């Protein structure tokens, strides 16, 4: 969100753009007049950039319930909060393993924590980088791929133009919304999402809402284009 726009102005602008660009999203938008694209964040613990990356790494190849169970065990090790980089480095890796993290994920998170702790990665600098540069910095770490970084961009930095093509839930949401006869590949999701630029984060939130939340009003037919 730009500094000179309020959340309401940003939301109105994004909704108008997406409604004109994509008839499917136009229908989702019309069916959700009171939609809050950040409401789902209330279900997550407070996260800075490192915390969001920890969350994303923990959830790799796991269901949402399994991820939440592991995060709850990790938080229990640190008095009810997600650990800072320094705190994670101080804990016995065996305790993280007992919490449910694989050794590969523990190695990734300790590598990431080390880079944050010794200054190789500076959160203030990272938060100001364009998406592509931030992606390059973080995917240089073994075990951190584009989908992991994209999730952190959306959760911690609230970037406006993020899509999660590797997220199975989003792919299923796209399949349902666009009435596809198959689960779309990551490339198909990216192709569909191209028309959403520069509001792909908002479009993604609407699709998640359509998949997991009831509509607030009776369905409205897509607008004519």
C-alpha positions in Angstrom: 0.0 0.0 0.0 1.4 3.4 -0.9 1.9 6.0 1.8 -0.5 8.5 0.2 -3.5 6.1 0.2 -5.7 5.0 3.0 -6.7 1.3 3.2 -10.2 2.2 2.0 -8.9 4.0 -1.0 -6.5 1.2 -1.8 -9.2 -1.4 -1.5 -11.7 0.6 -3.7 -9.1 1.1 -6.3 -8.1 -2.6 -6.3 -11.7 -3.8 -6.4 -12.5 -1.5 -9.3 -9.4 -2.6 -11.3 -10.0 -6.3 -10.7 -13.7 -6.1 -11.5 -13.0 -4.5 -14.8 -10.1 -6.9 -15.6 -11.7 -10.2 -14.8 -15.4 -11.2 -14.9 -14.8 -14.1 -12.5 -13.3 -11.8 -9.8 -16.1 -9.2 -10.6 -18.6 -11.8 -9.4 -16.6 -12.6 -6.2 -16.2 -8.9 -5.4 -20.0 -8.2 -5.9 -20.8 -11.1 -3.6 -18.6 -9.8 -0.8 -19.4 -6.1 -0.3 -17.9 -6.0 3.3 -14.8 -8.0 2.4 -11.7 -7.4 4.5 -8.6 -8.8 2.6 -6.6 -8.9 5.8 -9.1 -10.5 8.1 -7.5 -13.9 7.8 -4.4 -12.5 9.4 -6.2 -12.3 12.8 -5.9 -16.1 12.9 -2.1 -16.0 12.7 0.4 -15.0 15.5 2.1 -11.6 15.1 4.9 -12.0 12.6 7.9 -9.9 11.5 9.7 -11.0 8.3 11.7 -13.7 10.1 8.6 -15.0 11.8 6.7 -15.1 8.5 9.5 -17.1 6.9 9.6 -19.4 9.9 5.8 -19.9 9.4 6.2 -20.6 5.7 9.1 -23.0 6.1 7.2 -24.9 8.8 4.2 -25.3 6.5 6.1 -26.6 3.5 4.4 -29.7 2.2 2.0 -29.8 5.2 -1.7 -29.3 5.7 -2.9 -26.2 7.5 -3.9 -28.1 10.6 -0.5 -29.9 10.8 1.3 -26.5 10.4 -0.7 -25.0 13.2 0.0 -27.9 15.6 3.7 -27.6 15.0 3.7 -23.8 15.4 1.8 -24.1 18.7 4.5 -26.5 19.9 7.3 -24.1 18.8 5.5 -21.2 20.5 5.3 -23.3 23.7 9.1 -23.5 23.7 9.4 -19.7 23.7 6.8 -18.6 26.3 3.9 -18.4 23.8 5.5 -16.5 20.9 7.4 -17.3 17.7 11.2 -17.1 18.3 13.4 -14.3 17.1 16.5 -15.4 15.2 18.7 -15.2 18.3 16.2 -17.2 20.3 16.0 -19.9 17.7 19.8 -20.3 17.6 19.9 -20.6 21.4 17.5 -23.5 21.6 18.6 -27.1 21.3 17.8 -28.3 17.8 16.5 -31.5 19.3 13.7 -29.6 20.9 12.6 -28.2 17.5 12.7 -31.8 16.2 10.4 -32.9 19.0 8.1 -30.0 18.2 7.6 -31.6 14.7 10.1 -29.9 12.5 12.1 -32.1 10.2 15.9 -31.9 10.4 16.0 -30.3 6.9 13.6 -27.5 8.0 15.6 -27.0 11.2 18.8 -26.6 9.2 17.0 -24.1 6.9 15.7 -22.0 9.8 19.0 -22.0 11.7 20.8 -20.9 8.5 18.2 -18.1 8.1 18.5 -17.2 11.8 22.2 -17.0 11.5 22.1 -14.6 8.6 19.6 -12.3 10.4 21.7 -12.5 13.6 25.1 -11.7 12.1 23.8 -8.9 9.8 24.1 -10.7 6.4 20.3 -10.2 6.2 19.0 -6.9 7.6 15.2 -6.8 7.9 15.0 -3.0 7.4 17.0 -3.3 4.2 15.1 -6.3 3.0 11.7 -4.6 3.6 12.7 -1.8 1.2 13.8 -4.1 -1.6 11.7 -4.7 -4.7 10.0 -8.1 -4.7 12.4 -9.5 -7.3 15.5 -8.5 -5.3 14.1 -9.7 -2.0 13.2 -13.0 -3.7 16.8 -13.4 -5.0 18.3 -12.7 -1.5 16.1 -15.2 0.3 16.0 -18.0 -2.2 19.8 -18.2 -2.0 19.3 -20.0 1.3 18.9 -23.8 0.9 15.4 -24.9 1.7 13.8 -21.5 0.8 12.0 -21.3 -2.5 9.8 -18.8 -4.3 6.6 -20.0 -2.7 8.1 -19.6 0.8 9.2 -16.0 0.1 5.9 -15.1 -1.6 4.0 -16.0 1.5 6.3 -13.9 3.6 5.9 -11.0 1.2 2.1 -11.2 1.6 2.0 -11.9 5.4 4.8 -9.7 6.8 5.3 -7.0 4.3 1.8 -6.7 2.9 3.0 -6.4 -0.7 0.3 -5.6 -3.2 1.2 -7.8 -6.1 1.9 -11.2 -4.8 0.4 -14.5 -6.0 1.0 -18.0 -4.5 1.0 -20.4 -7.5 2.6 -23.2 -5.4 -0.1 -23.1 -2.8 -2.4 -26.1 -3.2 -5.3 -24.3 -1.6 -5.1 -21.4 -4.0 -4.9 -23.8 -7.0 -8.1 -25.5 -5.8 -9.7 -22.1 -5.3 -8.8 -21.1 -8.9 -10.2 -24.4 -10.1 -13.5 -23.8 -8.4 -13.9 -20.1 -9.2 -13.0 -20.6 -12.9 -14.9 -23.9 -13.2 -11.9 -25.8 -14.5 -12.1 -29.5 -15.2 -8.7 -30.0 -13.7 -6.4 -28.7 -10.9 -4.4 -25.9 -12.6 -0.7 -26.1 -12.6 1.4 -23.4 -11.1 2.0 -21.9 -14.6 -1.7 -21.9 -15.3 -2.4 -20.0 -12.1 0.3 -17.5 -13.1 -1.2 -17.1 -16.5 -4.7 -16.5 -15.1 -3.2 -14.1 -12.6 -1.4 -12.0 -15.2 -4.6 -9.9 -15.7 -4.7 -9.1 -12.0 -1.5 -7.1 -12.0 -0.8 -4.9 -10.0 -3.4 -6.2 -7.5 -2.6 -9.9 -7.4 -2.5 -10.0 -3.5 -6.1 -8.7 -3.4 -7.3 -11.1 -6.0 -5.6 -14.0 -4.1 -7.4 -12.9 -0.9 -10.8 -12.9 -2.7 -10.1 -16.4 -4.1 -9.2 -17.8 -0.7 -12.4 -16.2 0.7 -14.5 -17.7 -2.0 -13.0 -21.2 -1.3 -13.3 -21.1 2.5 -15.9 -18.6 3.6 -19.6 -18.3 2.9 -20.8 -15.4 0.7 -22.5 -12.5 2.5 -25.2 -12.1 -0.2 -26.9 -14.3 -2.8 -24.5 -14.9 -5.8 -24.4 -12.1 -8.4 -23.9 -13.0 -12.0 -20.6 -11.8 -13.4 -20.6 -8.4 -15.0 -20.7 -8.0 -18.7 -17.3 -7.1 -20.3 
